[in-house]
Amino acid sequence: MIRFYLKRLISDWEFKEGRRLTIGELAEKSKVARPTLSRILNQKGYNTTTDNLGRLCCFFNCRIEDLVEYIPDDSPLHENSKG
């Protein structure tokens, strides 16, 4: 599963800038649709495009690993890939 750290990046941005960042403002400035941002923030394991990930990394001036992390699960598919 992919885990997003968007909430943490928003919080860090707000601390650094000294003001609140709304989802609407983030959508406008990052060019990622507001519903997509909402899903990333609220749906565990949401699947989005690499374009959206790139846009968010550009906005936050961060690396991809600051935005997402791969979390192994115990699904049969994952078990079969271990070799």
PDB file of N, CA, C and O in Angstrom:
ATOM      1  N   MET A   1       0.846  -1.175   0.000  1.00  0.00           N
ATOM      2  CA  MET A   1       0.000   0.000   0.000  1.00  0.00           C
ATOM      3  C   MET A   1       0.895   1.243   0.000  1.00  0.00           C
ATOM      4  O   MET A   1       2.002   1.237   0.539  1.00  0.00           O
ATOM      5  N   ILE A   2       0.392   2.283  -0.608  1.00  0.00           N
ATOM      6  CA  ILE A   2       1.089   3.567  -0.627  1.00  0.00           C
ATOM      7  C   ILE A   2       0.476   4.465   0.442  1.00  0.00           C
ATOM      8  O   ILE A   2      -0.744   4.615   0.514  1.00  0.00           O
ATOM      9  N   ARG A   3       1.317   5.051   1.259  1.00  0.00           N
ATOM     10  CA  ARG A   3       0.857   5.985   2.292  1.00  0.00           C
ATOM     11  C   ARG A   3       1.273   7.395   1.880  1.00  0.00           C
ATOM     12  O   ARG A   3       2.427   7.644   1.531  1.00  0.00           O
ATOM     13  N   PHE A   4       0.308   8.307   1.930  1.00  0.00           N
ATOM     14  CA  PHE A   4       0.568   9.702   1.586  1.00  0.00           C
ATOM     15  C   PHE A   4       0.846  10.516   2.844  1.00  0.00           C
ATOM     16  O   PHE A   4       0.231  10.294   3.887  1.00  0.00           O
ATOM     17  N   TYR A   5       1.766  11.448   2.738  1.00  0.00           N
ATOM     18  CA  TYR A   5       2.096  12.362   3.828  1.00  0.00           C
ATOM     19  C   TYR A   5       1.684  13.793   3.486  1.00  0.00           C
ATOM     20  O   TYR A   5       2.354  14.752   3.871  1.00  0.00           O
ATOM     21  N   LEU A   6       0.586  13.925   2.766  1.00  0.00           N
ATOM     22  CA  LEU A   6       0.129  15.242   2.338  1.00  0.00           C
ATOM     23  C   LEU A   6      -0.279  16.112   3.524  1.00  0.00           C
ATOM     24  O   LEU A   6       0.010  17.309   3.539  1.00  0.00           O
ATOM     25  N   LYS A   7      -0.942  15.528   4.512  1.00  0.00           N
ATOM     26  CA  LYS A   7      -1.339  16.312   5.689  1.00  0.00           C
ATOM     27  C   LYS A   7      -0.116  16.900   6.385  1.00  0.00           C
ATOM     28  O   LYS A   7      -0.132  18.054   6.814  1.00  0.00           O
ATOM     29  N   ARG A   8       0.931  16.108   6.493  1.00  0.00           N
ATOM     30  CA  ARG A   8       2.158  16.584   7.136  1.00  0.00           C
ATOM     31  C   ARG A   8       2.809  17.703   6.318  1.00  0.00           C
ATOM     32  O   ARG A   8       3.287  18.688   6.880  1.00  0.00           O
ATOM     33  N   LEU A   9       2.827  17.550   5.001  1.00  0.00           N
ATOM     34  CA  LEU A   9       3.405  18.594   4.151  1.00  0.00           C
ATOM     35  C   LEU A   9       2.601  19.885   4.240  1.00  0.00           C
ATOM     36  O   LEU A   9       3.172  20.975   4.264  1.00  0.00           O
ATOM     37  N   ILE A  10       1.285  19.763   4.289  1.00  0.00           N
ATOM     38  CA  ILE A  10       0.440  20.952   4.442  1.00  0.00           C
ATOM     39  C   ILE A  10       0.728  21.624   5.777  1.00  0.00           C
ATOM     40  O   ILE A  10       0.874  22.844   5.844  1.00  0.00           O
ATOM     41  N   SER A  11       0.811  20.832   6.832  1.00  0.00           N
ATOM     42  CA  SER A  11       1.090  21.372   8.167  1.00  0.00           C
ATOM     43  C   SER A  11       2.449  22.070   8.211  1.00  0.00           C
ATOM     44  O   SER A  11       2.571  23.155   8.780  1.00  0.00           O
ATOM     45  N   ASP A  12       3.460  21.458   7.620  1.00  0.00           N
ATOM     46  CA  ASP A  12       4.794  22.068   7.578  1.00  0.00           C
ATOM     47  C   ASP A  12       4.771  23.377   6.793  1.00  0.00           C
ATOM     48  O   ASP A  12       5.397  24.358   7.195  1.00  0.00           O
ATOM     49  N   TRP A  13       4.048  23.391   5.671  1.00  0.00           N
ATOM     50  CA  TRP A  13       3.931  24.600   4.853  1.00  0.00           C
ATOM     51  C   TRP A  13       3.264  25.712   5.653  1.00  0.00           C
ATOM     52  O   TRP A  13       3.719  26.856   5.642  1.00  0.00           O
ATOM     53  N   GLU A  14       2.180  25.368   6.348  1.00  0.00           N
ATOM     54  CA  GLU A  14       1.454  26.359   7.142  1.00  0.00           C
ATOM     55  C   GLU A  14       2.333  26.933   8.253  1.00  0.00           C
ATOM     56  O   GLU A  14       2.293  28.134   8.518  1.00  0.00           O
ATOM     57  N   PHE A  15       3.115  26.090   8.891  1.00  0.00           N
ATOM     58  CA  PHE A  15       4.015  26.548   9.946  1.00  0.00           C
ATOM     59  C   PHE A  15       5.057  27.512   9.378  1.00  0.00           C
ATOM     60  O   PHE A  15       5.318  28.571   9.948  1.00  0.00           O
ATOM     61  N   LYS A  16       5.643  27.125   8.249  1.00  0.00           N
ATOM     62  CA  LYS A  16       6.682  27.943   7.624  1.00  0.00           C
ATOM     63  C   LYS A  16       6.127  29.278   7.114  1.00  0.00           C
ATOM     64  O   LYS A  16       6.765  30.320   7.267  1.00  0.00           O
ATOM     65  N   GLU A  17       4.943  29.237   6.511  1.00  0.00           N
ATOM     66  CA  GLU A  17       4.345  30.437   5.924  1.00  0.00           C
ATOM     67  C   GLU A  17       3.577  31.277   6.942  1.00  0.00           C
ATOM     68  O   GLU A  17       3.306  32.452   6.695  1.00  0.00           O
ATOM     69  N   GLY A  18       3.229  30.690   8.073  1.00  0.00           N
ATOM     70  CA  GLY A  18       2.500  31.413   9.104  1.00  0.00           C
ATOM     71  C   GLY A  18       1.044  31.678   8.772  1.00  0.00           C
ATOM     72  O   GLY A  18       0.442  32.626   9.277  1.00  0.00           O
ATOM     73  N   ARG A  19       0.485  30.837   7.922  1.00  0.00           N
ATOM     74  CA  ARG A  19      -0.930  30.976   7.569  1.00  0.00           C
ATOM     75  C   ARG A  19      -1.487  29.635   7.109  1.00  0.00           C
ATOM     76  O   ARG A  19      -0.748  28.688   6.838  1.00  0.00           O
ATOM     77  N   ARG A  20      -2.800  29.585   7.031  1.00  0.00           N
ATOM     78  CA  ARG A  20      -3.489  28.361   6.646  1.00  0.00           C
ATOM     79  C   ARG A  20      -3.436  28.158   5.131  1.00  0.00           C
ATOM     80  O   ARG A  20      -3.504  29.116   4.361  1.00  0.00           O
ATOM     81  N   LEU A  21      -3.315  26.902   4.722  1.00  0.00           N
ATOM     82  CA  LEU A  21      -3.372  26.530   3.310  1.00  0.00           C
ATOM     83  C   LEU A  21      -4.648  25.728   3.097  1.00  0.00           C
ATOM     84  O   LEU A  21      -4.773  24.616   3.609  1.00  0.00           O
ATOM     85  N   THR A  22      -5.587  26.278   2.350  1.00  0.00           N
ATOM     86  CA  THR A  22      -6.833  25.560   2.086  1.00  0.00           C
ATOM     87  C   THR A  22      -6.629  24.571   0.945  1.00  0.00           C
ATOM     88  O   THR A  22      -5.705  24.706   0.142  1.00  0.00           O
ATOM     89  N   ILE A  23      -7.503  23.582   0.890  1.00  0.00           N
ATOM     90  CA  ILE A  23      -7.445  22.611  -0.198  1.00  0.00           C
ATOM     91  C   ILE A  23      -7.700  23.323  -1.533  1.00  0.00           C
ATOM     92  O   ILE A  23      -7.096  22.984  -2.551  1.00  0.00           O
ATOM     93  N   GLY A  24      -8.585  24.294  -1.516  1.00  0.00           N
ATOM     94  CA  GLY A  24      -8.850  25.063  -2.738  1.00  0.00           C
ATOM     95  C   GLY A  24      -7.626  25.804  -3.235  1.00  0.00           C
ATOM     96  O   GLY A  24      -7.339  25.815  -4.432  1.00  0.00           O
ATOM     97  N   GLU A  25      -6.902  26.426  -2.310  1.00  0.00           N
ATOM     98  CA  GLU A  25      -5.680  27.143  -2.693  1.00  0.00           C
ATOM     99  C   GLU A  25      -4.623  26.168  -3.194  1.00  0.00           C
ATOM    100  O   GLU A  25      -3.950  26.435  -4.190  1.00  0.00           O
ATOM    101  N   LEU A  26      -4.476  25.037  -2.505  1.00  0.00           N
ATOM    102  CA  LEU A  26      -3.510  24.029  -2.938  1.00  0.00           C
ATOM    103  C   LEU A  26      -3.869  23.514  -4.328  1.00  0.00           C
ATOM    104  O   LEU A  26      -2.990  23.339  -5.171  1.00  0.00           O
ATOM    105  N   ALA A  27      -5.153  23.272  -4.570  1.00  0.00           N
ATOM    106  CA  ALA A  27      -5.597  22.803  -5.886  1.00  0.00           C
ATOM    107  C   ALA A  27      -5.258  23.824  -6.969  1.00  0.00           C
ATOM    108  O   ALA A  27      -4.755  23.468  -8.035  1.00  0.00           O
ATOM    109  N   GLU A  28      -5.536  25.080  -6.687  1.00  0.00           N
ATOM    110  CA  GLU A  28      -5.277  26.141  -7.664  1.00  0.00           C
ATOM    111  C   GLU A  28      -3.786  26.288  -7.957  1.00  0.00           C
ATOM    112  O   GLU A  28      -3.385  26.404  -9.115  1.00  0.00           O
ATOM    113  N   LYS A  29      -2.979  26.283  -6.918  1.00  0.00           N
ATOM    114  CA  LYS A  29      -1.543  26.524  -7.101  1.00  0.00           C
ATOM    115  C   LYS A  29      -0.785  25.302  -7.616  1.00  0.00           C
ATOM    116  O   LYS A  29       0.199  25.446  -8.341  1.00  0.00           O
ATOM    117  N   SER A  30      -1.234  24.106  -7.248  1.00  0.00           N
ATOM    118  CA  SER A  30      -0.529  22.894  -7.668  1.00  0.00           C
ATOM    119  C   SER A  30      -1.069  22.320  -8.975  1.00  0.00           C
ATOM    120  O   SER A  30      -0.430  21.470  -9.596  1.00  0.00           O
ATOM    121  N   LYS A  31      -2.249  22.787  -9.391  1.00  0.00           N
ATOM    122  CA  LYS A  31      -2.921  22.262 -10.589  1.00  0.00           C
ATOM    123  C   LYS A  31      -3.346  20.803 -10.415  1.00  0.00           C
ATOM    124  O   LYS A  31      -3.440  20.057 -11.390  1.00  0.00           O
ATOM    125  N   VAL A  32      -3.603  20.400  -9.161  1.00  0.00           N
ATOM    126  CA  VAL A  32      -4.180  19.089  -8.865  1.00  0.00           C
ATOM    127  C   VAL A  32      -5.630  19.348  -8.473  1.00  0.00           C
ATOM    128  O   VAL A  32      -5.900  20.195  -7.621  1.00  0.00           O
ATOM    129  N   ALA A  33      -6.554  18.632  -9.084  1.00  0.00           N
ATOM    130  CA  ALA A  33      -7.978  18.867  -8.843  1.00  0.00           C
ATOM    131  C   ALA A  33      -8.331  18.722  -7.361  1.00  0.00           C
ATOM    132  O   ALA A  33      -7.805  17.858  -6.659  1.00  0.00           O
ATOM    133  N   ARG A  34      -9.222  19.578  -6.914  1.00  0.00           N
ATOM    134  CA  ARG A  34      -9.640  19.574  -5.512  1.00  0.00           C
ATOM    135  C   ARG A  34     -10.188  18.209  -5.073  1.00  0.00           C
ATOM    136  O   ARG A  34      -9.831  17.743  -3.991  1.00  0.00           O
ATOM    137  N   PRO A  35     -11.051  17.545  -5.878  1.00  0.00           N
ATOM    138  CA  PRO A  35     -11.529  16.218  -5.463  1.00  0.00           C
ATOM    139  C   PRO A  35     -10.394  15.197  -5.321  1.00  0.00           C
ATOM    140  O   PRO A  35     -10.442  14.325  -4.453  1.00  0.00           O
ATOM    141  N   THR A  36      -9.386  15.311  -6.171  1.00  0.00           N
ATOM    142  CA  THR A  36      -8.229  14.412  -6.075  1.00  0.00           C
ATOM    143  C   THR A  36      -7.482  14.648  -4.774  1.00  0.00           C
ATOM    144  O   THR A  36      -7.107  13.693  -4.093  1.00  0.00           O
ATOM    145  N   LEU A  37      -7.263  15.904  -4.421  1.00  0.00           N
ATOM    146  CA  LEU A  37      -6.588  16.220  -3.158  1.00  0.00           C
ATOM    147  C   LEU A  37      -7.387  15.692  -1.978  1.00  0.00           C
ATOM    148  O   LEU A  37      -6.822  15.148  -1.029  1.00  0.00           O
ATOM    149  N   SER A  38      -8.693  15.852  -2.039  1.00  0.00           N
ATOM    150  CA  SER A  38      -9.553  15.365  -0.966  1.00  0.00           C
ATOM    151  C   SER A  38      -9.443  13.849  -0.826  1.00  0.00           C
ATOM    152  O   SER A  38      -9.395  13.328   0.289  1.00  0.00           O
ATOM    153  N   ARG A  39      -9.404  13.149  -1.941  1.00  0.00           N
ATOM    154  CA  ARG A  39      -9.268  11.683  -1.895  1.00  0.00           C
ATOM    155  C   ARG A  39      -7.901  11.273  -1.350  1.00  0.00           C
ATOM    156  O   ARG A  39      -7.806  10.341  -0.551  1.00  0.00           O
ATOM    157  N   ILE A  40      -6.852  11.957  -1.775  1.00  0.00           N
ATOM    158  CA  ILE A  40      -5.512  11.655  -1.253  1.00  0.00           C
ATOM    159  C   ILE A  40      -5.490  11.830   0.261  1.00  0.00           C
ATOM    160  O   ILE A  40      -4.903  11.023   0.981  1.00  0.00           O
ATOM    161  N   LEU A  41      -6.133  12.887   0.733  1.00  0.00           N
ATOM    162  CA  LEU A  41      -6.149  13.178   2.169  1.00  0.00           C
ATOM    163  C   LEU A  41      -7.024  12.218   2.969  1.00  0.00           C
ATOM    164  O   LEU A  41      -6.726  11.942   4.131  1.00  0.00           O
ATOM    165  N   ASN A  42      -8.096  11.707   2.371  1.00  0.00           N
ATOM    166  CA  ASN A  42      -9.099  10.989   3.157  1.00  0.00           C
ATOM    167  C   ASN A  42      -9.304   9.517   2.836  1.00  0.00           C
ATOM    168  O   ASN A  42      -9.889   8.794   3.643  1.00  0.00           O
ATOM    169  N   GLN A  43      -8.839   9.048   1.675  1.00  0.00           N
ATOM    170  CA  GLN A  43      -9.050   7.651   1.306  1.00  0.00           C
ATOM    171  C   GLN A  43      -7.752   6.865   1.432  1.00  0.00           C
ATOM    172  O   GLN A  43      -6.795   7.099   0.695  1.00  0.00           O
ATOM    173  N   LYS A  44      -7.736   5.947   2.358  1.00  0.00           N
ATOM    174  CA  LYS A  44      -6.559   5.100   2.559  1.00  0.00           C
ATOM    175  C   LYS A  44      -6.267   4.319   1.277  1.00  0.00           C
ATOM    176  O   LYS A  44      -7.152   3.671   0.719  1.00  0.00           O
ATOM    177  N   GLY A  45      -5.024   4.389   0.821  1.00  0.00           N
ATOM    178  CA  GLY A  45      -4.608   3.651  -0.362  1.00  0.00           C
ATOM    179  C   GLY A  45      -5.096   4.227  -1.678  1.00  0.00           C
ATOM    180  O   GLY A  45      -5.127   3.517  -2.683  1.00  0.00           O
ATOM    181  N   TYR A  46      -5.478   5.503  -1.698  1.00  0.00           N
ATOM    182  CA  TYR A  46      -5.974   6.114  -2.938  1.00  0.00           C
ATOM    183  C   TYR A  46      -4.918   6.024  -4.035  1.00  0.00           C
ATOM    184  O   TYR A  46      -3.723   6.170  -3.778  1.00  0.00           O
ATOM    185  N   ASN A  47      -5.375   5.781  -5.259  1.00  0.00           N
ATOM    186  CA  ASN A  47      -4.503   5.639  -6.417  1.00  0.00           C
ATOM    187  C   ASN A  47      -4.584   6.907  -7.262  1.00  0.00           C
ATOM    188  O   ASN A  47      -5.656   7.252  -7.758  1.00  0.00           O
ATOM    189  N   THR A  48      -3.470   7.596  -7.428  1.00  0.00           N
ATOM    190  CA  THR A  48      -3.441   8.810  -8.250  1.00  0.00           C
ATOM    191  C   THR A  48      -2.333   8.695  -9.289  1.00  0.00           C
ATOM    192  O   THR A  48      -1.584   7.718  -9.294  1.00  0.00           O
ATOM    193  N   THR A  49      -2.227   9.673 -10.158  1.00  0.00           N
ATOM    194  CA  THR A  49      -1.240   9.627 -11.240  1.00  0.00           C
ATOM    195  C   THR A  49       0.113  10.182 -10.788  1.00  0.00           C
ATOM    196  O   THR A  49       0.210  10.931  -9.816  1.00  0.00           O
ATOM    197  N   THR A  50       1.136   9.794 -11.516  1.00  0.00           N
ATOM    198  CA  THR A  50       2.464  10.341 -11.231  1.00  0.00           C
ATOM    199  C   THR A  50       2.518  11.828 -11.556  1.00  0.00           C
ATOM    200  O   THR A  50       3.303  12.562 -10.955  1.00  0.00           O
ATOM    201  N   ASP A  51       1.699  12.280 -12.493  1.00  0.00           N
ATOM    202  CA  ASP A  51       1.630  13.722 -12.782  1.00  0.00           C
ATOM    203  C   ASP A  51       1.194  14.487 -11.541  1.00  0.00           C
ATOM    204  O   ASP A  51       1.776  15.520 -11.210  1.00  0.00           O
ATOM    205  N   ASN A  52       0.172  13.985 -10.854  1.00  0.00           N
ATOM    206  CA  ASN A  52      -0.294  14.646  -9.631  1.00  0.00           C
ATOM    207  C   ASN A  52       0.774  14.631  -8.546  1.00  0.00           C
ATOM    208  O   ASN A  52       0.960  15.619  -7.837  1.00  0.00           O
ATOM    209  N   LEU A  53       1.471  13.517  -8.421  1.00  0.00           N
ATOM    210  CA  LEU A  53       2.544  13.437  -7.423  1.00  0.00           C
ATOM    211  C   LEU A  53       3.639  14.448  -7.751  1.00  0.00           C
ATOM    212  O   LEU A  53       4.159  15.119  -6.860  1.00  0.00           O
ATOM    213  N   GLY A  54       3.983  14.552  -9.020  1.00  0.00           N
ATOM    214  CA  GLY A  54       4.992  15.516  -9.448  1.00  0.00           C
ATOM    215  C   GLY A  54       4.576  16.954  -9.181  1.00  0.00           C
ATOM    216  O   GLY A  54       5.388  17.772  -8.749  1.00  0.00           O
ATOM    217  N   ARG A  55       3.319  17.255  -9.437  1.00  0.00           N
ATOM    218  CA  ARG A  55       2.817  18.613  -9.182  1.00  0.00           C
ATOM    219  C   ARG A  55       2.873  18.956  -7.696  1.00  0.00           C
ATOM    220  O   ARG A  55       3.230  20.075  -7.324  1.00  0.00           O
ATOM    221  N   LEU A  56       2.520  17.994  -6.852  1.00  0.00           N
ATOM    222  CA  LEU A  56       2.570  18.239  -5.408  1.00  0.00           C
ATOM    223  C   LEU A  56       4.013  18.403  -4.936  1.00  0.00           C
ATOM    224  O   LEU A  56       4.300  19.271  -4.112  1.00  0.00           O
ATOM    225  N   CYS A  57       4.915  17.579  -5.449  1.00  0.00           N
ATOM    226  CA  CYS A  57       6.328  17.724  -5.093  1.00  0.00           C
ATOM    227  C   CYS A  57       6.854  19.087  -5.532  1.00  0.00           C
ATOM    228  O   CYS A  57       7.637  19.713  -4.818  1.00  0.00           O
ATOM    229  N   CYS A  58       6.431  19.538  -6.689  1.00  0.00           N
ATOM    230  CA  CYS A  58       6.847  20.855  -7.178  1.00  0.00           C
ATOM    231  C   CYS A  58       6.323  21.950  -6.259  1.00  0.00           C
ATOM    232  O   CYS A  58       7.077  22.848  -5.883  1.00  0.00           O
ATOM    233  N   PHE A  59       5.053  21.896  -5.890  1.00  0.00           N
ATOM    234  CA  PHE A  59       4.474  22.922  -5.028  1.00  0.00           C
ATOM    235  C   PHE A  59       5.185  22.966  -3.676  1.00  0.00           C
ATOM    236  O   PHE A  59       5.547  24.040  -3.195  1.00  0.00           O
ATOM    237  N   PHE A  60       5.384  21.800  -3.067  1.00  0.00           N
ATOM    238  CA  PHE A  60       5.989  21.750  -1.735  1.00  0.00           C
ATOM    239  C   PHE A  60       7.517  21.767  -1.778  1.00  0.00           C
ATOM    240  O   PHE A  60       8.171  21.810  -0.736  1.00  0.00           O
ATOM    241  N   ASN A  61       8.084  21.733  -2.993  1.00  0.00           N
ATOM    242  CA  ASN A  61       9.535  21.702  -3.158  1.00  0.00           C
ATOM    243  C   ASN A  61      10.131  20.559  -2.332  1.00  0.00           C
ATOM    244  O   ASN A  61      11.037  20.751  -1.520  1.00  0.00           O
ATOM    245  N   CYS A  62       9.584  19.358  -2.571  1.00  0.00           N
ATOM    246  CA  CYS A  62      10.014  18.191  -1.796  1.00  0.00           C
ATOM    247  C   CYS A  62      10.329  17.035  -2.734  1.00  0.00           C
ATOM    248  O   CYS A  62      10.041  17.089  -3.930  1.00  0.00           O
ATOM    249  N   ARG A  63      10.914  16.008  -2.182  1.00  0.00           N
ATOM    250  CA  ARG A  63      11.191  14.783  -2.920  1.00  0.00           C
ATOM    251  C   ARG A  63       9.973  13.869  -2.822  1.00  0.00           C
ATOM    252  O   ARG A  63       9.139  14.026  -1.930  1.00  0.00           O
ATOM    253  N   ILE A  64       9.879  12.921  -3.738  1.00  0.00           N
ATOM    254  CA  ILE A  64       8.742  12.006  -3.752  1.00  0.00           C
ATOM    255  C   ILE A  64       8.640  11.231  -2.433  1.00  0.00           C
ATOM    256  O   ILE A  64       7.539  10.953  -1.958  1.00  0.00           O
ATOM    257  N   GLU A  65       9.774  10.887  -1.853  1.00  0.00           N
ATOM    258  CA  GLU A  65       9.744  10.130  -0.595  1.00  0.00           C
ATOM    259  C   GLU A  65       9.270  10.973   0.591  1.00  0.00           C
ATOM    260  O   GLU A  65       8.953  10.432   1.650  1.00  0.00           O
ATOM    261  N   ASP A  66       9.220  12.287   0.417  1.00  0.00           N
ATOM    262  CA  ASP A  66       8.622  13.149   1.441  1.00  0.00           C
ATOM    263  C   ASP A  66       7.096  13.141   1.342  1.00  0.00           C
ATOM    264  O   ASP A  66       6.406  13.492   2.299  1.00  0.00           O
ATOM    265  N   LEU A  67       6.582  12.745   0.193  1.00  0.00           N
ATOM    266  CA  LEU A  67       5.144  12.754  -0.066  1.00  0.00           C
ATOM    267  C   LEU A  67       4.503  11.378   0.083  1.00  0.00           C
ATOM    268  O   LEU A  67       3.380  11.269   0.575  1.00  0.00           O
ATOM    269  N   VAL A  68       5.204  10.333  -0.335  1.00  0.00           N
ATOM    270  CA  VAL A  68       4.637   8.979  -0.299  1.00  0.00           C
ATOM    271  C   VAL A  68       5.632   7.989   0.285  1.00  0.00           C
ATOM    272  O   VAL A  68       6.845   8.200   0.262  1.00  0.00           O
ATOM    273  N   GLU A  69       5.078   6.903   0.808  1.00  0.00           N
ATOM    274  CA  GLU A  69       5.900   5.809   1.324  1.00  0.00           C
ATOM    275  C   GLU A  69       5.214   4.498   0.980  1.00  0.00           C
ATOM    276  O   GLU A  69       3.992   4.386   1.078  1.00  0.00           O
ATOM    277  N   TYR A  70       5.997   3.509   0.577  1.00  0.00           N
ATOM    278  CA  TYR A  70       5.459   2.178   0.331  1.00  0.00           C
ATOM    279  C   TYR A  70       5.426   1.421   1.646  1.00  0.00           C
ATOM    280  O   TYR A  70       6.441   1.307   2.334  1.00  0.00           O
ATOM    281  N   ILE A  71       4.253   0.906   1.991  1.00  0.00           N
ATOM    282  CA  ILE A  71       4.078   0.109   3.202  1.00  0.00           C
ATOM    283  C   ILE A  71       3.719  -1.305   2.762  1.00  0.00           C
ATOM    284  O   ILE A  71       2.634  -1.515   2.219  1.00  0.00           O
ATOM    285  N   PRO A  72       4.603  -2.285   2.981  1.00  0.00           N
ATOM    286  CA  PRO A  72       4.261  -3.662   2.597  1.00  0.00           C
ATOM    287  C   PRO A  72       3.050  -4.149   3.392  1.00  0.00           C
ATOM    288  O   PRO A  72       2.881  -3.820   4.566  1.00  0.00           O
ATOM    289  N   ASP A  73       2.215  -4.938   2.723  1.00  0.00           N
ATOM    290  CA  ASP A  73       1.100  -5.544   3.440  1.00  0.00           C
ATOM    291  C   ASP A  73       1.277  -7.056   3.433  1.00  0.00           C
ATOM    292  O   ASP A  73       2.242  -7.576   2.873  1.00  0.00           O
ATOM    293  N   ASP A  74       0.358  -7.738   4.045  1.00  0.00           N
ATOM    294  CA  ASP A  74       0.458  -9.194   4.160  1.00  0.00           C
ATOM    295  C   ASP A  74      -0.466  -9.906   3.183  1.00  0.00           C
ATOM    296  O   ASP A  74      -0.909 -11.024   3.447  1.00  0.00           O
ATOM    297  N   SER A  75      -0.758  -9.267   2.062  1.00  0.00           N
ATOM    298  CA  SER A  75      -1.656  -9.875   1.084  1.00  0.00           C
ATOM    299  C   SER A  75      -0.958 -11.041   0.385  1.00  0.00           C
ATOM    300  O   SER A  75       0.270 -11.074   0.321  1.00  0.00           O
ATOM    301  N   PRO A  76      -1.730 -12.001  -0.141  1.00  0.00           N
ATOM    302  CA  PRO A  76      -1.129 -13.128  -0.868  1.00  0.00           C
ATOM    303  C   PRO A  76      -0.277 -12.668  -2.049  1.00  0.00           C
ATOM    304  O   PRO A  76       0.756 -13.274  -2.332  1.00  0.00           O
ATOM    305  N   LEU A  77      -0.689 -11.621  -2.735  1.00  0.00           N
ATOM    306  CA  LEU A  77       0.089 -11.104  -3.862  1.00  0.00           C
ATOM    307  C   LEU A  77       1.473 -10.689  -3.397  1.00  0.00           C
ATOM    308  O   LEU A  77       2.467 -11.001  -4.053  1.00  0.00           O
ATOM    309  N   HIS A  78       1.550  -9.991  -2.275  1.00  0.00           N
ATOM    310  CA  HIS A  78       2.829  -9.557  -1.731  1.00  0.00           C
ATOM    311  C   HIS A  78       3.660 -10.764  -1.298  1.00  0.00           C
ATOM    312  O   HIS A  78       4.870 -10.785  -1.524  1.00  0.00           O
ATOM    313  N   GLU A  79       3.041 -11.763  -0.685  1.00  0.00           N
ATOM    314  CA  GLU A  79       3.755 -12.960  -0.230  1.00  0.00           C
ATOM    315  C   GLU A  79       4.370 -13.706  -1.413  1.00  0.00           C
ATOM    316  O   GLU A  79       5.496 -14.193  -1.311  1.00  0.00           O
ATOM    317  N   ASN A  80       3.643 -13.805  -2.547  1.00  0.00           N
ATOM    318  CA  ASN A  80       4.148 -14.508  -3.722  1.00  0.00           C
ATOM    319  C   ASN A  80       5.318 -13.791  -4.369  1.00  0.00           C
ATOM    320  O   ASN A  80       6.131 -14.432  -5.035  1.00  0.00           O
ATOM    321  N   SER A  81       5.428 -12.501  -4.197  1.00  0.00           N
ATOM    322  CA  SER A  81       6.508 -11.756  -4.838  1.00  0.00           C
ATOM    323  C   SER A  81       7.818 -11.855  -4.072  1.00  0.00           C
ATOM    324  O   SER A  81       8.849 -11.372  -4.541  1.00  0.00           O
ATOM    325  N   LYS A  82       7.787 -12.483  -2.882  1.00  0.00           N
ATOM    326  CA  LYS A  82       9.012 -12.605  -2.087  1.00  0.00           C
ATOM    327  C   LYS A  82       9.961 -13.652  -2.650  1.00  0.00           C
ATOM    328  O   LYS A  82      11.145 -13.662  -2.315  1.00  0.00           O
ATOM    329  N   GLY A  83       9.455 -14.526  -3.497  1.00  0.00           N
ATOM    330  CA  GLY A  83      10.324 -15.466  -4.151  1.00  0.00           C
ATOM    331  C   GLY A  83      10.259 -16.796  -3.565  1.00  0.00           C
ATOM    332  O   GLY A  83      10.950 -17.707  -4.023  1.00  0.00           O
TER     333      GLY A  83
END
